[in-house]
Amino acid sequence: MQLNTISNKFKKVLCAFLSIQLLIATSAIPVNDELKNDKDVDFSIVVLPDTQYYTSEKIGGKNEMFKAQTDWIVKNGAKEKIAYVVQLGDISDDGEKFPKEWENAAEAMYVLDKPQAGYPQGIPYGMAVGNHDQTKSQYPLSGKTDQYNKYFGIGHFKNKPWYGGHYRDNNDSHYDLFTAGGINFITIFFEYDSYDEDIEGLNDWASQLLEKYKDRKAILISHSIIHFNKTTGTNEKGFPKFSKQGQRVFDRFKRYKNVFMTLSGHVGDNGEGYRQDGYAGNIIKSYLSDYQSRENGGHGLMRIMGFSKSKDLVSVHTFSPYTHEDEKDGDSEFTTPWFHHTNVARYLDYNNDQTTELISFSKGTWKIIGQPDVAFGKDGDIAVPADYNGDGKAELAVYRPSEGAFYMQDGKIIKLGQDGDIPVVGDYDGDGFADAAVYRPSNMTWYINGLDSFKFGAKGAIPVPADYDGDGITDIGFFNTKNSLWQIDRMGNIPLQLKHVPGDIPVPADYDGDGRAEMAVFRPSTGEWIIDKMKEPIKFGQPCDVPLPGNYFKDGKAHPAVLRNGKVYLQDNRMVNAGKVDVNSLINLPYHIRKFFIQ
């Protein structure tokens, strides 16, 4: 029979069949075309912490609080450009015993399934299994999760366009696929497993997913990954520990370049935690939110995490749509870099545009290209701007040798050092916050605020601190001007080139964008940049040029640049700025290097 003789009824059946096959074939396509197609759009992910006292309606909690959260998501989905919703586990308090708790959970969560403006197939979401959702608790194999799978099992999600699949024969551990801002994501949910009953199997399954979807940015989600911050109200000084399962997960997946974030709950005593960990140039950020131990079981507190592509930042906002409160303390509302970090890829970024600004400092006046002048500090101070609060941009700061003190623009004063010390600011503990630090040539010792002093140097050597291995921690190191030998703590003595040439200027930076600083020198005598791992030197420069490498483009790489007759030039002879700058006041070459060659 020819196709044009097929009955209209059969054609409709055939078209319906083909439509279903197309839906299956494109099951990873997101539901919001604006978020998918606009590569520059900012978007958000909503995080719903432990809801156990809302669904069980204990200690003052009410399911109305849970419903207020999801109602807010529905009403604000388009406005906030919500790409995905994460529930962190402990959906119920004792759901296997009291099925009513799951009815309450379904009443709250199912509103996300309904078609609405911008979301014709509902708002994408995934849910974690916590210990209170299991009986027996904390055992993924021998524990029961029948009620969870009744309401949020494979059958509920299998036709969702974002649903990827599941582990074993239930939905306790599963994964989703979505796209936002032109970036493809995978979220992997790990069932709670504190006794290692199935941790290797779970991790093997997730490993296969990360290999299969290596081009997707990965968010790992489990009920328990990290504990709460040591100091409530701040993310500073002292990371919370990993939980046992969290440590297993991090140790296994830190080598996967596509993993950039973990989300978890479970620990409700202080409710909030943050840490970041680096490995081979990749930084993984872990966020904890859990408010069950607060008044009324958390009174509806939730989080919205904003992702800005234009600024490469992640912002966290904690609030309750039920009580209309906002939490503004330092671990409830904060901003961190997304992919490019201040330790290697956001050098002297004063306005969070991902590019290096030209900054001059003289006698207490700061001149930042494109910004109004700022009066801060005094004559004799040494400029030491850096990202001291972890928000991705450089804050103004000075070191005052006469007092042995660091002065921050926010008013903080750190007593450290003495006259003759060289300021060597860096993130020496890997917490995302720059640390005040000095190197004392007289005894070749490094003094770092909050850390033990460390003797490491050589007579006449130039300190060259940088993150050479990409673990998020500034490494202590020095460049020996007598033999051009680099010596980096824990890494050894490293010759960058065979021939020693006096006058070489060390310029370590991340020139290839792999998240690790390369040893590098600028050789004024020949106008060459000799960079580790590059086969040939870069021919660029003249004998009287001053090297000023920086992140002059939004690509996460350092680019060679030179100061010549008051102008800053890139390799293609383009000028970084139209104005003229003074070699003695421009601080883009760090003081610990500038001191030996210019001042």
C-alpha positions as CSV (number, residue, x, y, z in Angstrom):
1,M,0.0,0.0,0.0
2,Q,1.4,3.5,-0.8
3,L,1.7,6.1,1.9
4,N,-0.8,8.4,0.3
5,T,-3.5,5.7,0.5
6,I,-3.1,5.2,4.2
7,S,-6.3,6.2,6.1
8,N,-6.3,9.4,8.1
9,K,-6.9,7.4,11.2
10,F,-3.7,5.4,10.7
11,K,-1.8,8.5,9.9
12,K,-2.8,10.0,13.2
13,V,-1.8,6.8,15.0
14,L,1.5,6.8,13.2
15,C,2.2,10.5,13.9
16,A,1.4,10.0,17.6
17,F,3.8,7.0,17.7
18,L,6.5,9.0,16.0
19,S,5.9,11.9,18.5
20,I,6.4,9.6,21.4
21,Q,9.6,8.2,19.9
22,L,10.8,11.8,19.4
23,L,10.0,12.6,23.0
24,I,12.0,9.6,24.2
25,A,14.9,10.4,21.9
26,T,15.0,13.9,23.2
27,S,14.4,13.1,26.8
28,A,17.3,15.2,28.0
29,I,15.8,18.4,26.5
30,P,14.7,21.0,29.1
31,V,11.2,22.3,29.3
32,N,12.1,26.0,29.3
33,D,13.3,27.0,25.8
34,E,14.5,30.4,27.1
35,L,16.9,28.9,29.6
36,K,18.1,26.3,27.0
37,N,18.6,28.6,24.0
38,D,19.9,31.9,25.5
39,K,23.5,31.2,26.2
40,D,23.9,34.4,28.2
41,V,20.9,34.2,30.4
42,D,21.4,34.0,34.2
43,F,19.3,31.3,35.9
44,S,18.7,29.7,39.2
45,I,18.4,26.4,41.0
46,V,16.2,26.1,44.1
47,V,17.2,24.0,47.0
48,L,14.6,22.6,49.5
49,P,16.3,21.3,52.7
50,D,15.0,18.6,55.0
51,T,11.2,18.8,55.1
52,Q,10.6,16.0,57.7
53,Y,8.9,18.2,60.3
54,Y,6.6,19.8,57.7
55,T,5.3,16.5,56.3
56,S,5.0,14.9,59.8
57,E,3.8,18.2,61.3
58,K,5.9,17.8,64.4
59,I,7.6,20.4,66.8
60,G,5.5,23.2,65.3
61,G,6.2,22.3,61.6
62,K,3.3,22.4,59.2
63,N,2.9,21.0,55.7
64,E,1.7,24.5,54.8
65,M,5.4,25.5,55.1
66,F,6.4,22.9,52.5
67,K,3.5,24.0,50.2
68,A,4.5,27.6,50.6
69,Q,7.9,26.7,49.2
70,T,6.7,24.9,46.1
71,D,3.9,27.5,45.6
72,W,6.6,30.2,45.6
73,I,8.6,28.2,43.0
74,V,5.6,28.0,40.7
75,K,4.7,31.7,41.0
76,N,8.3,32.8,40.5
77,G,9.7,30.2,38.1
78,A,9.7,32.5,35.1
79,K,10.8,35.6,37.0
80,E,13.7,33.9,38.7
81,K,14.5,31.7,35.6
82,I,14.4,28.6,37.7
83,A,16.0,25.8,35.8
84,Y,15.8,23.0,38.4
85,V,14.7,22.2,41.9
86,V,16.6,20.0,44.4
87,Q,15.1,18.4,47.5
88,L,17.8,17.2,49.8
89,G,16.3,14.2,51.6
90,D,14.5,13.5,54.8
91,I,11.3,14.2,52.9
92,S,9.5,12.4,55.7
93,D,10.2,11.9,59.4
94,D,9.0,8.3,59.5
95,G,7.3,7.7,56.2
96,E,7.4,3.9,56.1
97,K,5.4,3.9,59.4
98,F,3.1,6.8,58.6
99,P,2.1,7.0,54.9
100,K,0.3,10.3,55.6
101,E,3.7,12.0,55.5
102,W,4.1,10.9,51.9
103,E,0.7,12.1,51.0
104,N,1.7,15.5,52.4
105,A,4.9,15.5,50.5
106,A,3.1,14.6,47.3
107,E,0.6,17.4,47.9
108,A,3.5,19.9,48.1
109,M,5.8,18.6,45.3
110,Y,3.2,17.6,42.7
111,V,2.4,21.2,42.0
112,L,5.7,21.3,40.2
113,D,4.5,18.7,37.8
114,K,1.7,20.8,36.4
115,P,2.1,22.6,33.1
116,Q,2.6,26.4,33.5
117,A,3.9,29.4,31.7
118,G,7.4,28.7,30.4
119,Y,7.2,25.1,31.7
120,P,4.8,23.1,29.5
121,Q,5.7,19.8,31.2
122,G,6.3,21.2,34.7
123,I,9.3,22.5,36.5
124,P,12.2,20.0,36.6
125,Y,13.0,18.6,40.0
126,G,14.8,15.7,41.7
127,M,14.6,14.3,45.3
128,A,17.2,12.7,47.5
129,V,16.5,9.7,49.9
130,G,17.5,10.5,53.5
131,N,17.9,8.3,56.5
132,H,14.4,9.2,57.7
133,D,13.0,8.0,54.4
134,Q,14.5,4.6,54.9
135,T,13.5,1.7,57.3
136,K,15.9,0.4,58.4
137,S,17.6,3.8,58.5
138,Q,20.9,4.4,56.8
139,Y,21.0,1.1,54.9
140,P,20.3,1.5,51.1
141,L,20.1,-2.3,50.4
142,S,18.5,-3.8,53.5
143,G,16.4,-0.7,54.3
144,K,12.9,-0.2,52.9
145,T,11.8,2.8,50.8
146,D,8.5,1.5,49.5
147,Q,6.6,4.7,50.3
148,Y,9.2,7.0,48.6
149,N,9.0,4.8,45.5
150,K,5.2,4.8,45.6
151,Y,5.0,8.6,45.3
152,F,8.4,9.5,43.8
153,G,9.5,6.3,42.1
154,I,10.5,5.5,38.5
155,G,6.9,5.5,37.4
156,H,6.4,9.0,38.5
157,F,9.4,10.4,36.7
158,K,10.0,8.1,33.7
159,N,8.1,10.3,31.2
160,K,9.6,13.6,32.5
161,P,11.8,15.2,29.8
162,W,14.6,15.8,32.3
163,Y,14.6,12.3,33.9
164,G,17.8,10.4,33.0
165,G,17.5,7.1,34.8
166,H,18.0,5.2,38.0
167,Y,20.3,2.8,39.9
168,R,19.3,-0.8,40.5
169,D,15.5,-1.5,40.4
170,N,14.1,1.6,42.2
171,N,14.5,5.4,42.2
172,D,16.4,5.7,45.5
173,S,19.5,6.8,43.5
174,H,18.8,8.4,40.1
175,Y,20.0,11.2,37.8
176,D,18.5,14.0,35.8
177,L,19.6,16.0,32.7
178,F,18.8,19.6,32.0
179,T,20.2,22.6,30.1
180,A,20.4,26.3,31.3
181,G,22.2,29.3,30.0
182,G,23.6,27.2,27.1
183,I,25.3,24.8,29.6
184,N,24.3,21.1,29.8
185,F,24.0,19.7,33.4
186,I,23.7,16.3,35.0
187,T,22.5,15.9,38.6
188,I,23.3,12.6,40.3
189,F,21.4,11.7,43.5
190,F,23.1,9.2,45.9
191,E,20.9,7.4,48.5
192,Y,22.0,7.8,52.1
193,D,24.6,5.2,53.0
194,S,26.5,5.8,56.2
195,Y,27.6,2.2,56.8
196,D,29.1,1.6,53.3
197,E,26.5,-1.1,52.6
198,D,26.4,-0.2,48.9
199,I,28.9,2.7,48.5
200,E,31.1,1.0,46.0
201,G,28.2,0.0,43.8
202,L,26.7,3.5,44.0
203,N,30.0,5.1,43.2
204,D,30.7,2.7,40.3
205,W,27.3,3.6,38.8
206,A,27.9,7.4,39.2
207,S,31.4,7.0,37.7
208,Q,29.9,5.4,34.6
209,L,27.5,8.4,34.3
210,L,30.2,10.9,34.7
211,E,32.2,9.2,31.9
212,K,29.2,8.9,29.7
213,Y,28.1,12.5,30.2
214,K,31.6,14.0,30.5
215,D,30.5,17.0,28.5
216,R,27.9,17.9,31.1
217,K,28.7,19.9,34.2
218,A,27.9,17.7,37.2
219,I,26.2,18.4,40.5
220,L,26.4,15.6,43.1
221,I,23.5,15.4,45.6
222,S,23.1,13.3,48.7
223,H,21.4,13.8,52.0
224,S,24.7,13.9,53.8
225,I,28.0,15.2,52.4
226,I,29.4,17.9,54.7
227,H,28.8,19.1,58.3
228,F,28.0,22.6,59.4
229,N,30.4,25.6,59.6
230,K,32.6,25.8,62.6
231,T,31.7,29.5,63.0
232,T,28.0,30.2,62.5
233,G,27.2,33.2,60.3
234,T,30.4,33.0,58.3
235,N,32.2,30.8,55.8
236,E,35.6,32.0,57.0
237,K,38.4,30.1,58.6
238,G,38.0,26.4,59.1
239,F,36.0,24.2,56.7
240,P,33.4,21.8,58.0
241,K,34.4,18.1,57.7
242,F,33.0,15.7,55.2
243,S,30.6,13.1,56.4
244,K,31.7,9.6,56.0
245,Q,29.7,9.1,52.7
246,G,30.7,12.6,51.6
247,Q,34.4,11.7,52.0
248,R,33.8,8.6,49.9
249,V,32.1,10.6,47.2
250,F,34.7,13.3,47.1
251,D,37.7,11.0,47.0
252,R,36.1,9.0,44.2
253,F,35.0,11.9,42.0
254,K,37.5,14.7,42.6
255,R,39.4,13.6,39.5
256,Y,36.3,14.2,37.2
257,K,36.7,17.7,35.6
258,N,32.9,18.0,35.1
259,V,32.1,17.8,38.8
260,F,31.9,21.3,40.2
261,M,29.3,21.2,43.1
262,T,27.8,19.1,45.8
263,L,24.5,19.8,47.7
264,S,23.4,18.2,51.0
265,G,21.3,18.6,54.1
266,H,20.9,16.3,57.2
267,V,22.9,18.3,59.7
268,G,20.4,20.7,61.3
269,D,22.2,21.9,64.4
270,N,23.6,25.0,62.8
271,G,22.0,24.4,59.5
272,E,24.6,25.8,57.1
273,G,28.0,24.8,55.8
274,Y,30.3,25.5,52.9
275,R,33.7,24.2,51.8
276,Q,35.7,24.0,48.6
277,D,38.3,21.5,47.6
278,G,40.6,21.5,44.6
279,Y,42.3,18.7,42.7
280,A,44.4,19.1,39.5
281,G,42.9,22.4,38.6
282,N,39.3,21.7,39.4
283,I,37.5,23.3,42.4
284,I,34.5,21.5,43.8
285,K,32.2,23.5,46.1
286,S,30.0,21.9,48.7
287,Y,27.0,23.5,50.1
288,L,25.0,22.4,53.2
289,S,21.5,23.7,54.1
290,D,19.2,22.2,56.7
291,Y,16.9,24.1,59.1
292,Q,14.9,21.3,60.8
293,S,16.4,22.1,64.2
294,R,15.2,25.7,64.0
295,E,12.0,26.9,65.5
296,N,8.9,25.2,64.0
297,G,11.0,22.6,62.1
298,G,12.6,25.3,59.9
299,H,9.6,27.6,59.4
300,G,9.9,27.2,55.6
301,L,13.5,28.3,55.0
302,M,14.8,27.4,51.6
303,R,17.5,28.5,49.2
304,I,17.7,29.9,45.7
305,M,21.1,29.7,44.0
306,G,21.7,32.2,41.2
307,F,24.1,31.3,38.4
308,S,25.5,34.3,36.4
309,K,27.4,33.4,33.2
310,S,28.3,37.0,32.5
311,K,30.1,37.3,35.8
312,D,30.9,33.6,36.3
313,L,29.5,33.7,39.9
314,V,27.2,31.6,42.1
315,S,25.1,33.6,44.6
316,V,23.2,32.0,47.5
317,H,20.1,33.5,49.0
318,T,18.3,32.0,52.0
319,F,14.7,32.9,52.8
320,S,11.2,31.6,53.8
321,P,8.2,32.2,51.6
322,Y,6.1,31.2,54.6
323,T,7.3,33.8,57.1
324,H,8.7,36.2,54.5
325,E,12.0,36.4,56.3
326,D,15.5,36.7,54.7
327,E,18.7,35.5,56.3
328,K,21.5,38.0,55.6
329,D,24.4,36.5,57.6
330,G,27.6,35.4,55.9
331,D,26.8,31.8,55.5
332,S,23.1,32.4,54.4
333,E,23.7,35.0,51.7
334,F,27.0,35.0,49.9
335,T,28.7,34.9,46.5
336,T,31.5,32.7,45.1
337,P,33.2,32.3,41.8
338,W,31.6,29.6,39.6
339,F,34.4,28.1,37.4
340,H,37.2,30.7,37.3
341,H,38.7,31.3,40.7
342,T,40.7,34.1,42.2
343,N,43.7,31.8,43.1
344,V,44.6,31.5,39.4
345,A,42.0,32.8,37.0
346,R,40.7,36.1,38.5
347,Y,43.8,38.2,39.1
348,L,43.0,41.8,40.2
349,D,39.4,41.6,39.1
350,Y,38.1,44.6,41.0
351,N,34.6,44.7,39.6
352,N,33.7,41.0,39.0
353,D,33.8,41.2,35.2
354,Q,36.3,38.3,35.0
355,T,39.1,40.5,33.7
356,T,42.2,42.1,35.2
357,E,42.0,45.8,35.9
358,L,45.1,48.1,35.7
359,I,45.6,49.4,39.2
360,S,47.9,52.1,40.5
361,F,48.7,53.1,44.1
362,S,50.6,56.1,45.3
363,K,50.6,57.9,48.6
364,G,47.2,56.5,49.7
365,T,45.4,57.1,46.3
366,W,44.2,54.2,44.2
367,K,43.6,54.7,40.5
368,I,41.7,51.9,38.9
369,I,41.1,52.1,35.1
370,G,37.5,52.9,34.5
371,Q,36.7,53.6,38.2
372,P,36.7,56.7,40.4
373,D,39.9,57.3,42.4
374,V,39.8,55.8,46.0
375,A,41.6,57.3,49.0
376,F,42.7,54.5,51.2
377,G,46.1,54.1,52.9
378,K,49.0,56.5,53.2
379,D,52.5,57.2,51.9
380,G,54.8,54.3,52.6
381,D,52.1,51.6,52.5
382,I,52.4,48.7,50.1
383,A,49.3,47.9,48.0
384,V,48.2,44.2,48.5
385,P,44.7,43.9,46.9
386,A,43.2,40.4,46.8
387,D,40.0,38.5,47.2
388,Y,39.8,38.5,51.0
389,N,36.1,37.6,51.4
390,G,35.8,34.9,48.7
391,D,33.3,36.7,46.5
392,G,35.5,36.5,43.4
393,K,36.7,40.1,43.2
394,A,39.7,41.9,44.6
395,E,39.3,44.1,47.7
396,L,41.6,47.0,48.4
397,A,44.2,46.4,51.2
398,V,47.6,47.8,52.2
399,Y,50.6,46.4,54.2
400,R,52.1,49.0,56.5
401,P,55.8,48.0,57.1
402,S,56.3,50.6,59.8
403,E,53.6,48.9,61.9
404,G,53.8,45.4,60.7
405,A,50.1,45.4,59.9
406,F,47.6,44.8,57.1
407,Y,44.8,47.3,56.7
408,M,41.7,46.2,54.8
409,Q,39.2,48.6,53.2
410,D,36.4,47.1,55.4
411,G,38.2,48.3,58.5
412,K,39.8,45.0,59.5
413,I,43.4,45.2,60.8
414,I,45.7,42.2,60.9
415,K,49.0,42.6,62.9
416,L,51.6,40.6,61.1
417,G,55.2,41.2,60.1
418,Q,57.9,43.8,60.7
419,D,59.8,46.3,58.8
420,G,61.8,44.6,56.0
421,D,59.3,41.8,55.5
422,I,57.8,41.3,52.0
423,P,54.0,40.9,51.8
424,V,53.1,37.7,49.9
425,V,49.3,37.5,50.1
426,G,47.6,34.3,49.0
427,D,45.0,31.6,49.9
428,Y,47.3,29.3,51.8
429,D,44.6,27.2,53.4
430,G,42.4,26.8,50.3
431,D,39.2,28.3,51.8
432,G,38.7,30.8,49.0
433,F,39.7,33.7,51.1
434,A,43.1,35.4,50.6
435,D,45.3,35.3,53.7
436,A,47.6,38.1,54.9
437,A,51.2,36.8,54.8
438,V,54.8,38.0,54.8
439,Y,58.1,36.5,53.8
440,R,61.1,37.5,56.0
441,P,64.3,37.5,54.0
442,S,66.5,37.8,57.2
443,N,65.5,34.3,58.4
444,M,63.9,32.9,55.1
445,T,60.6,32.3,56.9
446,W,57.0,32.7,55.8
447,Y,54.5,34.1,58.3
448,I,50.8,33.5,57.4
449,N,47.8,34.7,59.4
450,G,46.2,31.9,61.2
451,L,48.7,29.3,60.1
452,D,52.1,28.1,61.5
453,S,55.2,29.9,60.3
454,F,57.2,28.0,57.7
455,K,61.0,28.3,56.9
456,F,61.6,27.9,53.2
457,G,63.8,30.1,51.1
458,A,67.3,30.9,50.0
459,K,69.6,34.0,50.3
460,G,68.6,36.5,47.6
461,A,65.8,34.4,46.3
462,I,62.5,35.9,45.1
463,P,59.3,34.5,46.7
464,V,56.9,33.2,44.0
465,P,53.7,31.9,45.8
466,A,51.1,30.5,43.4
467,D,48.8,27.5,43.1
468,Y,51.1,25.3,41.0
469,D,49.2,22.0,41.4
470,G,45.6,23.3,41.1
471,D,44.4,22.2,44.5
472,G,43.0,25.6,45.4
473,I,45.9,26.3,47.9
474,T,48.6,28.8,47.3
475,D,52.0,27.0,47.3
476,I,55.0,28.4,49.0
477,G,57.9,28.8,46.5
478,F,60.9,30.8,45.5
479,F,62.9,31.6,42.4
480,N,66.7,31.6,42.7
481,T,68.2,34.4,40.7
482,K,71.6,32.8,40.9
483,N,70.7,29.7,38.9
484,S,67.1,30.3,37.7
485,L,66.0,27.3,39.8
486,W,62.4,27.2,41.0
487,Q,61.8,25.5,44.4
488,I,58.2,24.8,45.4
489,D,57.3,23.3,48.7
490,R,56.3,19.6,48.5
491,M,57.3,19.6,44.8
492,G,61.0,20.0,44.8
493,N,63.6,21.9,42.7
494,I,62.5,22.5,39.2
495,P,64.7,24.0,36.4
496,L,62.4,25.9,34.0
497,Q,65.1,26.2,31.3
498,L,68.6,24.8,31.0
499,K,70.4,28.1,30.5
500,H,70.6,30.6,33.4
501,V,70.3,34.1,32.1
502,P,70.7,37.0,34.7
503,G,67.8,39.4,34.7
504,D,65.0,36.9,34.0
505,I,61.8,38.1,35.8
506,P,59.6,35.3,37.2
507,V,55.9,35.7,36.2
508,P,54.0,32.6,37.3
509,A,50.4,32.4,36.2
510,D,47.9,30.1,34.6
511,Y,48.7,30.6,30.9
512,D,46.8,27.6,29.5
513,G,43.6,27.8,31.6
514,D,43.9,24.4,33.3
515,G,43.5,25.8,36.8
516,R,47.2,25.5,37.7
517,A,49.8,28.2,37.6
518,E,52.8,27.6,35.4
519,M,56.3,28.5,36.2
520,A,57.3,31.2,33.8
521,V,59.9,34.0,33.2
522,F,60.0,37.1,31.1
523,R,63.5,37.5,29.6
524,P,64.0,41.2,28.8
525,S,67.3,40.6,27.1
526,T,65.7,38.6,24.3
527,G,62.1,39.7,24.6
528,E,60.8,36.2,25.3
529,W,58.3,34.6,27.6
530,I,59.5,31.1,28.7
531,I,56.5,29.2,30.1
532,D,56.6,25.7,31.5
533,K,54.9,23.1,29.3
534,M,55.1,25.3,26.3
535,K,57.5,23.9,23.7
536,E,58.7,27.2,22.4
537,P,59.1,30.6,24.0
538,I,56.7,33.4,23.2
539,K,58.4,36.1,21.3
540,F,57.0,39.3,22.7
541,G,58.7,42.2,24.4
542,Q,61.7,44.5,24.5
543,P,64.6,45.0,26.9
544,C,63.1,47.8,28.9
545,D,59.5,46.3,29.1
546,V,57.9,45.4,32.4
547,P,55.9,42.2,32.3
548,L,52.2,42.4,33.4
549,P,50.5,39.1,32.8
550,G,46.8,39.1,33.6
551,N,43.3,37.8,32.8
552,Y,42.6,40.4,30.1
553,F,39.9,38.2,28.5
554,K,37.1,36.2,29.9
555,D,38.7,32.8,29.2
556,G,40.2,32.0,32.5
557,K,43.8,32.3,31.1
558,A,46.6,34.6,31.9
559,H,47.9,36.5,28.8
560,P,51.3,38.0,28.4
561,A,51.4,41.8,28.5
562,V,54.0,44.4,28.9
563,L,54.3,48.0,30.1
564,R,56.2,50.1,27.6
565,N,56.5,53.9,27.8
566,G,53.5,54.1,30.0
567,K,51.3,52.0,27.8
568,V,50.2,48.4,28.4
569,Y,50.4,46.2,25.3
570,L,49.1,42.7,24.6
571,Q,50.8,40.2,22.2
572,D,49.0,41.6,19.1
573,N,50.2,45.1,20.0
574,R,46.7,46.1,21.2
575,M,46.7,48.4,24.2
576,V,44.9,47.3,27.3
577,N,44.0,51.0,28.0
578,A,44.1,54.3,26.3
579,G,45.7,56.2,29.2
580,K,49.2,56.4,30.4
581,V,50.4,54.7,33.7
582,D,53.4,55.2,35.9
583,V,55.7,52.2,36.2
584,N,56.5,53.1,39.8
585,S,52.8,53.2,40.9
586,L,51.3,50.4,38.8
587,I,50.9,47.3,41.0
588,N,49.8,44.7,38.5
589,L,53.2,43.0,38.8
590,P,53.0,41.7,42.4
591,Y,55.1,43.5,45.0
592,H,57.1,40.4,45.9
593,I,58.4,40.3,42.3
594,R,58.3,44.1,41.6
595,K,60.5,44.8,44.6
596,F,63.5,43.1,43.0
597,F,63.3,44.6,39.6
598,I,61.6,48.0,39.7
599,Q,61.6,49.5,43.1
